[in-house]
């Protein structure tokens, strides 16, 4: 009599049938599909190239790429909207002193900062554009404003994202967080 095989081992003549394998494959497929749906939203590829923005960014890009920019430290106050691009020096989030907690918590190793606009702008829709990736919060009357529209693209020299906000006739704070660099350029322009 041949020696017995350890439990779970198949005799060379044993064969698994398709009906044995299908449930295993079905479970593997479910696991793969479930884990792929858990990918974070930021992991989705964004379009590349200046022509991939949802609206024309020619004015914003010209302002952001102009060498004639103002420079601000985080927390500086302005008496009006800048007519040119502004480079904002940033700090680590814990030292930035943001007036309101960002709606998206900054990741470790990123930078943040803010500027206060003491003089109210004319009521209207404005685009706030950034030279690099970052999170924008506009705070007015103690409330974080909701963007009206957003557009972003990679591989476009000088501009990474632009956001439209309806800004009222009161002072406001522009907060930028989650950037990878110690400074970022921004532009605030009336929307067309």
C-alpha positions as CSV (number, residue, x, y, z in Angstrom):
1,X,0.0,0.0,0.0
2,X,1.5,3.4,-1.0
3,X,2.2,5.9,1.8
4,X,-0.6,8.4,2.5
5,X,-0.2,12.0,1.5
6,X,-0.4,14.8,4.0
7,X,-3.9,16.3,4.2
8,X,-4.6,18.8,1.5
9,X,-2.2,17.4,-1.0
10,X,-3.6,16.1,-4.2
11,X,-2.8,12.8,-5.8
12,X,-1.1,13.3,-9.1
13,X,-4.2,11.9,-10.7
14,X,-6.5,14.4,-9.0
15,X,-7.6,17.3,-11.0
16,X,-9.5,20.4,-10.1
17,X,-12.4,21.2,-12.3
18,X,-13.5,24.5,-13.6
19,X,-16.4,24.5,-11.1
20,X,-13.8,24.3,-8.3
21,X,-11.8,27.2,-9.6
22,X,-14.6,29.7,-10.6
23,X,-15.5,30.6,-7.0
24,X,-11.9,31.3,-6.2
25,X,-11.4,33.5,-9.2
26,X,-14.7,35.3,-8.5
27,X,-13.4,36.1,-4.9
28,X,-10.1,37.4,-6.3
29,X,-11.9,39.6,-8.8
30,X,-14.1,41.1,-6.1
31,X,-11.0,41.8,-4.0
32,X,-9.2,43.5,-6.9
33,X,-12.2,45.6,-7.9
34,X,-12.8,46.7,-4.3
35,X,-9.2,47.7,-3.6
36,X,-9.0,49.7,-6.9
37,X,-12.1,51.7,-6.0
38,X,-10.4,52.8,-2.7
39,X,-7.7,54.8,-4.6
40,X,-7.7,58.4,-3.3
41,X,-9.2,61.1,-5.5
42,X,-5.8,62.9,-5.9
43,X,-4.4,59.8,-7.4
44,X,-6.5,60.2,-10.5
45,X,-4.4,61.6,-13.4
46,X,-5.2,65.2,-14.2
47,X,-5.0,66.4,-17.8
48,X,-1.7,67.9,-19.0
49,X,-1.2,71.0,-21.0
50,X,-2.5,74.6,-21.0
51,X,-5.3,73.7,-23.4
52,X,-6.8,71.3,-20.9
53,X,-8.2,74.1,-18.6
54,X,-12.0,74.4,-18.7
55,X,-11.8,78.0,-19.6
56,X,-9.2,80.4,-21.1
57,X,-6.4,81.1,-18.6
58,X,-4.4,83.5,-20.8
59,X,-4.8,86.5,-18.5
60,X,-4.1,84.5,-15.4
61,X,-1.1,82.8,-16.9
62,X,0.4,86.1,-18.1
63,X,0.0,87.6,-14.6
64,X,1.6,84.6,-12.9
65,X,4.5,84.4,-15.3
66,X,5.3,88.1,-15.3
67,X,8.7,88.9,-13.6
68,X,7.0,92.0,-12.1
69,X,5.4,90.4,-9.0
70,X,4.9,91.6,-5.5
71,X,6.3,89.5,-2.6
72,X,4.4,89.0,0.7
73,X,5.0,87.2,3.9
74,X,2.3,85.0,5.3
75,X,-0.1,87.1,7.3
76,X,0.5,90.4,5.4
77,X,-2.4,92.7,4.9
78,X,-3.2,94.4,1.6
79,X,-5.5,97.4,1.1
80,X,-6.8,96.3,-2.3
81,X,-6.7,93.5,-4.9
82,X,-3.2,93.3,-6.5
83,X,-3.1,94.3,-10.1
84,X,-0.2,91.9,-10.7
85,X,0.9,88.4,-9.5
86,X,1.9,88.0,-5.9
87,X,4.5,85.6,-4.5
88,X,3.5,84.5,-1.0
89,X,6.1,83.2,1.4
90,X,4.8,80.1,3.2
91,X,5.5,78.4,6.5
92,X,4.9,74.9,7.9
93,X,1.2,74.6,8.7
94,X,1.7,74.6,12.5
95,X,3.6,78.0,12.3
96,X,1.5,79.6,9.5
97,X,-1.2,80.9,11.9
98,X,-4.0,80.4,9.4
99,X,-7.1,82.3,10.7
100,X,-9.4,79.3,9.9
101,X,-8.6,75.6,9.7
102,X,-8.3,74.6,6.0
103,X,-11.2,72.6,4.6
104,X,-8.6,70.0,3.6
105,X,-6.0,69.2,6.3
106,X,-2.5,69.9,5.1
107,X,-0.2,66.8,4.7
108,X,3.0,66.4,6.6
109,X,5.9,68.1,4.8
110,X,3.8,70.8,3.1
111,X,3.6,74.6,3.6
112,X,0.8,77.1,4.2
113,X,0.2,80.8,4.4
114,X,-2.4,83.6,4.1
115,X,-3.0,87.1,3.0
116,X,-5.6,89.5,4.4
117,X,-7.4,91.8,2.0
118,X,-8.7,94.7,4.2
119,X,-10.4,96.7,1.5
120,X,-13.5,95.1,0.1
121,X,-13.4,94.4,-3.6
122,X,-16.3,95.2,-5.9
123,X,-18.9,92.5,-5.6
124,X,-18.4,89.9,-8.3
125,X,-16.9,86.6,-9.5
126,X,-13.1,86.4,-9.3
127,X,-10.6,83.8,-10.4
128,X,-7.9,82.9,-7.9
129,X,-5.1,81.2,-9.7
130,X,-2.0,79.4,-8.3
131,X,1.4,78.7,-10.0
132,X,1.6,75.3,-8.3
133,X,-0.6,72.7,-6.6
134,X,-2.2,73.8,-3.4
135,X,-5.4,74.0,-1.5
136,X,-7.3,77.4,-1.5
137,X,-9.7,78.7,1.1
138,X,-11.3,82.1,0.8
139,X,-12.7,83.3,4.1
140,X,-15.2,86.2,4.3
141,X,-17.4,87.2,7.2
142,X,-16.0,84.3,9.2
143,X,-17.3,81.8,6.6
144,X,-15.3,79.7,4.1
145,X,-16.6,80.5,0.6
146,X,-17.5,77.6,-1.7
147,X,-15.9,77.8,-5.2
148,X,-18.2,78.4,-8.1
149,X,-15.9,76.5,-10.5
150,X,-12.5,74.9,-10.6
151,X,-10.0,74.0,-13.3
152,X,-6.5,72.5,-13.2
153,X,-4.0,71.0,-15.4
154,X,-0.4,69.8,-15.1
155,X,2.4,70.7,-17.6
156,X,1.4,74.3,-18.1
157,X,4.2,76.7,-17.4
158,X,3.3,79.2,-14.7
159,X,-0.2,78.0,-13.7
160,X,-1.5,74.9,-12.1
161,X,-5.0,75.7,-11.0
162,X,-7.7,78.4,-11.2
163,X,-10.8,78.7,-9.1
164,X,-13.8,81.0,-9.4
165,X,-15.3,82.5,-6.3
166,X,-18.2,84.9,-5.8
167,X,-16.6,87.5,-3.4
168,X,-18.8,90.0,-1.6
169,X,-18.1,93.7,-0.7
170,X,-16.3,92.8,2.6
171,X,-12.7,92.2,3.6
172,X,-11.6,88.6,3.1
173,X,-8.7,86.2,3.7
174,X,-7.0,84.1,1.1
175,X,-5.5,80.9,2.6
176,X,-3.2,78.6,0.7
177,X,-2.1,75.3,2.1
178,X,-0.8,71.9,1.1
179,X,1.9,73.2,-1.2
180,X,5.3,71.4,-1.6
181,X,7.3,74.6,-1.8
182,X,8.2,77.5,0.6
183,X,6.5,80.0,-1.7
184,X,3.7,80.1,-4.3
185,X,2.5,82.8,-6.7
186,X,-1.2,83.7,-6.9
187,X,-3.3,86.0,-9.0
188,X,-6.8,87.4,-8.2
189,X,-8.6,88.7,-11.3
190,X,-12.2,89.6,-12.1
191,X,-13.7,86.8,-14.0
192,X,-14.9,87.3,-17.5
